């Protein structure tokens, strides 16, 4: 039972890590987009 419990916890963490990876990728893209927008705004001024 200990092994199955450990496997459940590990699988739960693994799926959570995959979810956070997608969130991190989304945040990274948003950061690059905002940096690009600020750079264009500065160049326009």
URVENNOR-V309432 format. One record per pair of residues at least 4 apart in sequence whose ideal C-beta (glycine too) atoms are under 6 Angstrom apart, sorted by the first residue. I is the first residue (numbers start at 1). GAP is how many residues later the second one is. Records with the same first field share a line. If there is no record, write none. Layout:
I: GAP + GAP
This chain:
none
